Amino acid sequence: MTRTGPEPRYDRRAASRVLAGLARPGLGAAPVPPPARRVEYTCTALSSEPGSHLTLSQRLYLERFMRPCRADQVTSATHRIAWTDSDGIPNTGHVRSGGLGAIVPIAMRETVLSLWHALDADTALAQRMSTLGPREQAVLEGTTTDHEPHEIFRVGIEAAGRALAQHALLARWTPYRSPAEFAVGMRDSGIYSAVATRWFWELQASSYRRGMIAVTLTTQPDGTVRYSADTVATLRAMKDMTIEDAHRVMRRATNVEGLSVAEAIAKYHDELDLISRQYALLPPGTRPACLAAMPHQLDGAHYSILPLVIDRFTDLFVRIADQVTAVEVAAETGSETGELAPEDHVFYVPDMTCKHCVRTIGGVLDAMGIGVGDIDLVSKRVVAEFRSPRNRHRAFEALRDSGYNPTLITPAPATTETAV
């Protein structure tokens, strides 16, 4: 999208209405699930710190970004899995012993891909997006992290998948005993709405990548589940602290240093980041709302995007989970000694999911003096100028501390068994 009209304008409700207007006639063509598949995955136990149920990366993130959440309020995965999806892209996910197993993150990814492909195939939606006026473009550019409506919808679909897989770490404490039951239960319990209104974006994305969740679920008499009162209070406190941190940086830049808002964002990009920047621009006393969850009156009817996405996601996940067979295989290991061949400068980051991830990964490598040739968000492929195997090993450790799971080896592709 090339902006030639008004300057970017920060307005969350206006941005939400633009997106709702695009989605209202239909968001994506009819999704086509992939054929029944046998998916091979590798499984690695997470190493927690002595005397703790958290890994080093989880503890560091908790202490730095999840104040005032306590370690005892966090549930951690026990294992990390890796596999290749039906588009040939490597992925990682987390599971917990005694839970629903690898099928949830694997089927979740296939559901996301199917909905993405349906989004790409919706020519009517593409036409509507192409006719957005300068004012609508300006409000999206000024408000959203991904300015293109197509990318915003893609990220929203993926966020729904992350929420499902992350809450599956709590499945053993719910009444749901299969992936399908769990997905339907999450939808009927309104958990996605709770994530949209009570979490903030970076908490959900970063804690998901680290295999942790700061939530306790309580079962209701009707069989649904809800966040506990303690969870609601803690999530609100974390969100309020994030907003205040963003406002503090902006106040210092504009009131003390005399910078304009645009200059402040440019100068303090690392502190405000792509996500907190949205909160830094909130008027004081305003509580942010998820753009997809905001209700609107369109064509005389009440409408919001979130229920539409969640209904489609859940129905498709139930179908796909029944068609996928997940099989654990032994993991191959790469050598960290010897010389680096040209292809050894290529690696994958399966949990790289948005432009924020691209910037973070590039920043970690740049801070270590490692040149970055290319970072491709779609294929999860990164090309970096490692000086030695040891240099690469240290870079991978730094990326893991940032919540990512780089890999040199792509897991074996899934195989088709029968047609759906």
GUMIKE-778055 format. One line per 5 residues: number of its first residue (from 1); their letters; for each residue x, y, z of C-alpha. Coordinates in pm, 1 decimal, decimal comma, padded with zeros to 6 digits. Example, Ala and Ser with C-alpha at 12.3 -4.5 7.8 and 13.67 -1.06 7.14 Angstrom:
BEGIN
1) as) 01230,0 -00450,0 00780,0 | 01367,0 -00106,0 00714,0
END
This chain:
BEGIN
1) mtrtg) 00000,0 00000,0 00000,0 | 00152,0 00335,1 -00104,4 | 00030,0 00631,4 00096,3 | -00010,6 00954,5 -00102,5 | -00284,0 01119,8 00106,4
6) pepry) -00316,3 01227,5 00469,7 | -00048,6 01172,3 00732,9 | -00080,3 00854,8 00946,3 | -00346,8 00895,2 01216,3 | -00364,3 00694,7 01539,5
11) drraa) -00726,1 00592,5 01602,9 | -00795,5 00238,1 01722,3 | -01172,7 00248,3 01679,0 | -01146,4 00393,4 01330,2 | -00888,5 00129,4 01233,5
16) srvla) -01113,2 -00143,5 01371,6 | -01405,3 -00013,2 01168,1 | -01198,3 -00012,9 00849,8 | -01105,3 -00378,9 00904,8 | -01461,6 -00474,2 00999,5
21) glarp) -01592,1 -00314,0 00682,2 | -01349,5 -00519,5 00477,2 | -01435,7 -00844,7 00657,0 | -01813,2 -00796,9 00680,9 | -01908,2 -00936,1 00338,4
26) glgaa) -01675,7 -01235,3 00393,3 | -01323,7 -01301,8 00516,5 | -01161,6 -01559,8 00291,9 | -01292,6 -01817,3 00048,2 | -01415,0 -02155,7 00168,3
31) pvppp) -01107,5 -02315,2 00334,1 | -00980,2 -02642,7 00192,2 | -00820,3 -02870,6 00453,2 | -00507,4 -03055,2 00343,6 | -00532,1 -03429,3 00275,1
36) arrve) -00500,2 -03668,9 00567,6 | -00137,8 -03658,7 00675,3 | 00121,1 -03848,5 00870,8 | 00340,2 -03583,9 01032,3 | 00676,2 -03677,7 01178,9
41) ytcta) 00805,1 -03459,6 01460,7 | 01101,2 -03453,5 01695,4 | 01061,3 -03395,4 02067,0 | 01311,5 -03244,9 02310,9 | 01266,8 -03208,8 02686,3
46) lssep) 01301,2 -02854,6 02818,0 | 01572,7 -02803,2 03078,7 | 01444,5 -02610,6 03378,5 | 01674,4 -02431,6 03619,0 | 01768,2 -02610,7 03942,6
51) gshlt) 01490,9 -02579,4 04198,2 | 01249,0 -02428,4 03945,4 | 00990,9 -02540,2 03692,3 | 01098,6 -02261,6 03454,6 | 01380,1 -02255,1 03200,7
56) lsqrl) 01638,6 -01975,9 03200,8 | 01467,1 -01802,5 02908,7 | 01129,0 -01823,9 03080,9 | 01261,9 -01685,9 03408,7 | 01438,6 -01396,0 03239,9
61) ylerf) 01127,8 -01301,4 03045,1 | 00912,0 -01331,5 03357,4 | 01139,8 -01104,0 03559,6 | 01184,0 -00841,8 03289,5 | 00848,9 -00821,4 03114,0
66) mrpcr) 00579,3 -00988,3 03328,3 | 00582,5 -00779,5 03644,3 | 00407,2 -00836,3 03886,9 | 00342,6 -01197,6 03779,3 | 00508,5 -01461,4 03999,8
71) adqvt) 00673,2 -01785,5 03892,4 | 00409,9 -01992,6 04073,2 | 00141,7 -01834,0 03851,9 | 00310,4 -01965,5 03536,6 | 00262,2 -02308,9 03379,4
76) sathr) 00552,5 -02428,4 03165,4 | 00571,9 -02676,6 02881,0 | 00776,8 -02986,7 02942,6 | 00884,6 -03051,5 02582,7 | 00951,8 -02865,4 02258,2
81) iawtd) 00857,6 -03030,7 01928,3 | 00971,1 -02959,1 01572,2 | 00814,4 -03058,4 01240,1 | 00759,2 -02948,1 00880,9 | 00413,0 -02827,7 00781,0
86) sdgip) 00228,5 -02901,7 00456,7 | 00377,6 -02588,8 00296,8 | 00727,1 -02726,0 00360,8 | 00807,4 -02472,5 00633,7 | 00978,0 -02580,5 00959,4
91) ntghv) 00786,1 -02518,7 01281,4 | 00832,4 -02554,1 01655,2 | 00575,4 -02584,0 01930,6 | 00545,1 -02676,6 02296,2 | 00356,1 -02950,5 02477,3
96) rsggl) 00313,5 -03062,0 02836,0 | 00333,9 -03418,9 02963,6 | -00009,4 -03552,9 03044,0 | -00175,1 -03313,0 02802,4 | -00319,1 -03350,4 02454,8
101) gaivp) 00015,4 -03409,3 02284,9 | 00178,9 -03287,6 01965,2 | -00140,4 -03305,8 01763,2 | -00263,5 -02967,8 01890,9 | 00024,8 -02746,4 01769,3
106) iamre) 00059,5 -02950,1 01448,8 | -00312,4 -02938,0 01359,1 | -00321,1 -02573,2 01466,4 | -00053,5 -02486,9 01212,5 | -00237,6 -02670,7 00934,7
111) tvlsl) -00555,1 -02482,9 01026,8 | -00370,9 -02151,1 01006,8 | -00226,4 -02242,2 00666,7 | -00566,5 -02345,0 00528,6 | -00722,4 -02018,0 00643,2
116) whald) -00430,8 -01821,8 00499,6 | -00476,3 -01992,0 00163,5 | -00849,5 -01917,0 00177,9 | -00766,6 -01553,3 00249,2 | -00536,0 -01544,2 -00054,7
121) adtal) -00807,6 -01696,7 -00272,5 | -01073,7 -01439,8 -00180,5 | -01069,7 -01213,8 -00487,4 | -01364,0 -01007,8 -00363,9 | -01176,1 -00924,3 -00044,1
126) aqrms) -00868,2 -00832,7 -00246,8 | -01080,8 -00596,9 -00455,1 | -01225,0 -00429,0 -00146,3 | -00877,4 -00384,0 00000,5 | -00749,0 -00230,7 -00323,1
131) tlgpr) -01016,1 00040,6 -00311,9 | -00943,5 00170,9 00038,4 | -00926,9 00549,0 00036,8 | -00640,3 00766,2 00162,3 | -00808,9 00829,7 00498,9
136) eqavl) -00855,7 00459,3 00567,5 | -00497,3 00390,2 00464,3 | -00372,3 00667,7 00691,8 | -00555,1 00534,0 00996,2 | -00421,6 00180,6 00941,3
141) egttt) -00068,3 00309,9 00894,0 | -00090,2 00522,4 01206,3 | -00253,1 00259,8 01428,5 | -00153,3 -00093,2 01331,4 | 00182,2 -00272,0 01333,5
146) dheph) 00118,7 -00445,6 01000,6 | -00032,6 -00172,3 00783,3 | -00161,3 -00389,1 00499,1 | -00513,3 -00528,6 00571,0 | -00415,6 -00865,3 00423,2
151) eifrv) -00123,4 -00895,7 00664,2 | -00335,4 -00780,6 00957,1 | -00587,3 -01056,0 00888,2 | -00307,6 -01313,3 00848,8 | -00153,1 -01216,0 01180,3
156) gieaa) -00493,6 -01227,7 01349,0 | -00555,0 -01581,8 01226,4 | -00213,7 -01689,4 01351,3 | -00277,2 -01524,5 01688,4 | -00590,6 -01737,7 01726,0
161) grala) -00382,2 -02047,9 01661,0 | -00120,4 -01941,3 01914,1 | -00388,5 -01888,8 02176,5 | -00528,0 -02238,7 02124,0 | -00189,1 -02414,2 02137,9
166) qhall) -00071,6 -02209,4 02436,7 | -00382,6 -02278,9 02643,5 | -00347,8 -02649,0 02557,1 | -00066,1 -02651,9 02815,1 | -00354,0 -02634,0 03066,2
171) arwtp) -00568,0 -02906,0 02905,2 | -00523,3 -03159,8 03186,9 | -00698,0 -02916,1 03424,3 | -01005,0 -02883,9 03201,8 | -01294,3 -03123,3 03136,2
176) yrspa) -01186,4 -03164,0 02772,1 | -01016,3 -03489,6 02678,8 | -00949,6 -03461,6 02306,0 | -00811,7 -03190,1 02078,4 | -01155,8 -03138,6 01921,7
181) efavg) -01328,3 -03112,9 02260,0 | -01063,8 -02870,6 02377,2 | -01095,4 -02643,7 02072,9 | -01474,3 -02632,4 02097,8 | -01450,0 -02576,8 02472,6
186) mrdsg) -01211,5 -02284,9 02428,8 | -01450,2 -02123,2 02180,9 | -01765,6 -02183,9 02384,3 | -01594,8 -02059,6 02700,6 | -01505,9 -01725,6 02543,2
191) iysav) -01132,8 -01774,5 02603,0 | -01036,6 -01605,2 02275,9 | -01227,0 -01294,6 02379,6 | -01047,7 -01302,9 02714,6 | -00711,3 -01316,4 02535,4
196) atrwf) -00810,4 -01030,1 02304,3 | -00922,5 -00801,5 02588,1 | -00699,9 -00894,7 02883,0 | -00362,5 -00985,7 02729,9 | -00134,6 -00754,9 02540,3
201) welqa) 00016,6 -00861,1 02209,0 | 00380,2 -00900,8 02303,2 | 00300,0 -01099,9 02618,8 | 00096,5 -01347,7 02418,4 | 00350,3 -01385,0 02137,4
206) ssyrr) 00664,4 -01396,7 02352,2 | 00531,7 -01625,8 02624,9 | 00395,1 -01858,6 02353,5 | 00739,2 -01883,1 02193,3 | 00889,3 -01969,3 02531,1
211) gmiav) 00631,9 -02239,5 02609,3 | 00476,1 -02071,3 02912,8 | 00135,9 -01935,5 03013,5 | 00039,5 -01720,6 03313,3 | -00318,7 -01844,9 03339,9
216) tlttq) -00529,2 -02062,0 03570,8 | -00856,8 -02199,6 03436,8 | -01157,0 -02279,8 03656,0 | -01438,0 -02510,8 03544,3 | -01793,9 -02377,0 03561,6
221) pdgtv) -02111,6 -02577,3 03639,5 | -02209,5 -02572,4 03270,4 | -01880,4 -02738,3 03168,3 | -01715,1 -02427,5 03029,9 | -01395,0 -02279,4 03172,8
226) rysad) -01303,8 -01928,4 03282,1 | -00993,6 -01741,3 03390,7 | -00959,2 -01737,3 03767,4 | -00999,3 -01406,8 03950,0 | -00627,2 -01415,2 04028,3
231) tvatl) -00546,4 -01457,5 03657,9 | -00768,4 -01164,8 03558,6 | -00606,4 -00939,2 03817,4 | -00252,2 -01039,2 03720,0 | -00311,8 -00996,7 03347,1
236) ramkd) -00458,6 -00652,5 03409,3 | -00162,5 -00550,9 03624,8 | 00086,0 -00666,9 03358,1 | -00103,7 -00480,8 03085,8 | -00124,7 -00162,3 03293,5
241) mtied) 00248,0 -00178,0 03363,9 | 00327,2 -00217,2 02993,6 | 00111,2 00084,0 02909,5 | 00275,2 00291,0 03182,8 | 00625,1 00192,4 03065,3
246) ahrvm) 00538,0 00304,3 02711,6 | 00387,5 00631,4 02836,8 | 00692,3 00697,2 03055,0 | 00927,2 00674,0 02756,0 | 00700,8 00898,1 02549,1
251) rratn) 00666,0 01158,2 02826,8 | 01042,1 01175,6 02870,1 | 01095,2 01219,1 02496,8 | 00823,4 01478,6 02435,5 | 00809,7 01672,9 02763,6
256) vegls) 01174,5 01665,6 02873,5 | 01358,3 01640,7 02542,0 | 01106,9 01838,1 02339,5 | 01075,8 01582,6 02060,5 | 00771,1 01542,1 01841,9
261) vaeai) 00582,4 01213,7 01862,3 | 00735,5 01097,1 01533,6 | 01084,6 01195,1 01651,5 | 01030,1 01019,4 01985,9 | 00923,4 00697,7 01816,5
266) akyhd) 01224,5 00712,4 01585,0 | 01474,0 00784,0 01865,6 | 01335,0 00536,5 02119,9 | 01239,7 00265,1 01876,4 | 01413,7 -00005,8 02080,9
271) eldli) 01236,7 00089,5 02404,0 | 00893,6 00150,3 02253,6 | 00921,7 -00132,9 02004,3 | 00663,6 -00209,1 01737,3 | 00404,7 -00327,7 01989,6
276) srqya) 00443,7 -00093,3 02287,7 | 00445,4 00198,6 02044,8 | 00072,2 00150,5 02005,1 | 00026,6 00186,1 02380,6 | 00259,3 00486,8 02397,1
281) llppg) 00015,2 00673,4 02172,5 | -00293,9 00590,6 02380,7 | -00452,7 00894,4 02548,3 | -00393,5 00885,8 02926,5 | -00654,5 00682,3 03111,1
286) trpac) -00759,7 00494,3 02797,7 | -00762,0 00114,9 02805,1 | -00673,0 -00045,6 02471,0 | -00909,3 -00287,9 02301,4 | -00825,6 -00550,2 02042,1
291) laamp) -00921,1 -00423,6 01697,1 | -01085,2 -00754,6 01607,2 | -01296,1 -00759,4 01924,7 | -01446,3 -00410,9 01889,7 | -01818,9 -00419,0 01798,9
296) hqldg) -01960,0 -00209,5 01516,4 | -02296,1 -00138,9 01357,2 | -02264,6 -00231,4 00990,5 | -02563,7 -00243,9 00757,3 | -02788,9 -00210,8 01062,0
301) ahysi) -02644,7 -00517,5 01235,9 | -02405,8 -00571,1 01525,7 | -02071,9 -00704,4 01397,2 | -01715,7 -00776,0 01510,0 | -01441,2 -00974,4 01339,4
306) lplvi) -01329,4 -01196,1 01627,3 | -01632,0 -01431,2 01647,0 | -01617,5 -01484,0 01270,1 | -01249,6 -01581,6 01278,4 | -01284,5 -01805,4 01585,1
311) drftd) -01586,9 -01994,0 01452,2 | -01412,5 -02067,5 01122,8 | -01088,6 -02155,7 01298,1 | -01255,4 -02396,0 01542,8 | -01466,0 -02575,8 01283,9
316) lfvri) -01165,6 -02626,1 01057,4 | -00933,5 -02731,8 01341,1 | -01179,2 -03005,3 01445,5 | -01178,1 -03144,3 01090,5 | -00800,9 -03128,0 01051,9
321) adqvt) -00718,6 -03274,3 01394,0 | -00918,8 -03582,2 01295,0 | -00713,2 -03622,2 00976,7 | -00361,3 -03575,2 01113,2 | -00149,5 -03855,0 01257,8
326) aveva) 00148,5 -03727,5 01454,8 | 00445,4 -03964,7 01487,6 | 00754,9 -03894,5 01695,6 | 01093,1 -03965,3 01534,1 | 01450,5 -03935,8 01657,9
331) aetgs) 01613,7 -03595,0 01622,8 | 01923,2 -03547,2 01411,3 | 02201,3 -03331,9 01549,3 | 02442,8 -03098,1 01373,0 | 02810,6 -03047,5 01450,9
336) etgel) 02943,7 -02730,8 01613,5 | 03304,8 -02803,4 01518,5 | 03502,5 -02776,8 01194,5 | 03472,0 -02529,7 00909,1 | 03149,3 -02369,5 00791,0
341) apedh) 03036,0 -02451,7 00439,8 | 02835,9 -02186,5 00248,8 | 02509,9 -02363,3 00328,9 | 02596,1 -02355,7 00701,8 | 02518,7 -01984,3 00707,0
346) vfyvp) 02152,3 -02066,1 00645,9 | 01921,6 -02155,4 00932,6 | 01552,8 -02145,0 01020,4 | 01357,5 -01982,9 01301,4 | 01024,5 -02170,2 01303,4
351) dmtck) 00865,0 -01946,6 01567,2 | 00933,1 -01625,7 01372,3 | 00576,5 -01509,8 01310,5 | 00564,4 -01132,6 01248,5 | 00765,4 -00824,7 01158,9
356) hcvrt) 00842,3 -00772,1 01525,6 | 01015,3 -01112,5 01527,0 | 01215,2 -01020,9 01216,3 | 01337,6 -00704,1 01381,5 | 01421,6 -00878,6 01710,1
361) iggvl) 01616,9 -01159,7 01542,9 | 01804,6 -00913,7 01323,7 | 01881,6 -00701,4 01629,1 | 02021,4 -00996,5 01826,7 | 02254,2 -01093,5 01542,7
366) damgi) 02356,4 -00735,4 01473,1 | 02440,9 -00678,7 01841,1 | 02682,1 -00972,5 01818,2 | 02851,6 -00828,8 01510,5 | 02700,0 -01092,6 01283,4
371) gvgdi) 02599,5 -00965,6 00941,5 | 02249,7 -01058,6 00822,8 | 02210,6 -01134,2 00454,7 | 01838,6 -01205,2 00453,5 | 01547,9 -01278,5 00687,9
376) dlvsk) 01241,7 -01420,1 00513,2 | 00928,1 -01420,9 00727,2 | 00729,4 -01658,8 00507,6 | 00984,8 -01942,4 00483,6 | 01133,3 -01868,0 00831,6
381) rvvae) 01475,6 -01869,3 00661,2 | 01768,5 -01658,9 00782,0 | 02105,9 -01608,1 00612,2 | 02379,6 -01482,8 00846,4 | 02755,6 -01433,9 00817,5
386) frspr) 02879,6 -01657,5 01099,2 | 03255,3 -01647,9 01149,9 | 03282,6 -01999,7 01289,9 | 03073,2 -02288,5 01425,5 | 03133,6 -02152,6 01777,5
391) nrhra) 03010,9 -01807,9 01670,7 | 02698,1 -01967,2 01528,7 | 02644,4 -02169,0 01846,6 | 02664,7 -01853,3 02059,2 | 02424,5 -01673,3 01828,2
396) fealr) 02175,9 -01957,7 01858,7 | 02201,3 -01943,3 02237,6 | 02135,5 -01568,4 02228,9 | 01829,6 -01624,4 02008,5 | 01701,5 -01892,1 02247,6
401) dsgyn) 01737,5 -01647,1 02534,9 | 01518,1 -01412,3 02330,4 | 01248,2 -01678,7 02304,7 | 01326,5 -01824,4 01961,7 | 01429,7 -02174,7 01859,9
406) ptlit) 01671,2 -02164,1 01564,0 | 01737,9 -02488,2 01379,8 | 01980,2 -02602,0 01109,9 | 01787,3 -02911,6 01011,5 | 01443,7 -02912,7 00858,2
411) papat) 01232,6 -03203,7 00995,6 | 01108,9 -03461,6 00747,0 | 00804,9 -03342,9 00549,9 | 00461,1 -03476,7 00625,3 | 00326,8 -03746,8 00396,7
416) tetav) -00016,1 -03770,8 00242,6 | -00214,2 -04078,9 00334,3 | -00560,7 -04035,0 00189,9 | -00774,8 -03755,1 00057,2 | -01011,6 -03578,0 00293,2
END
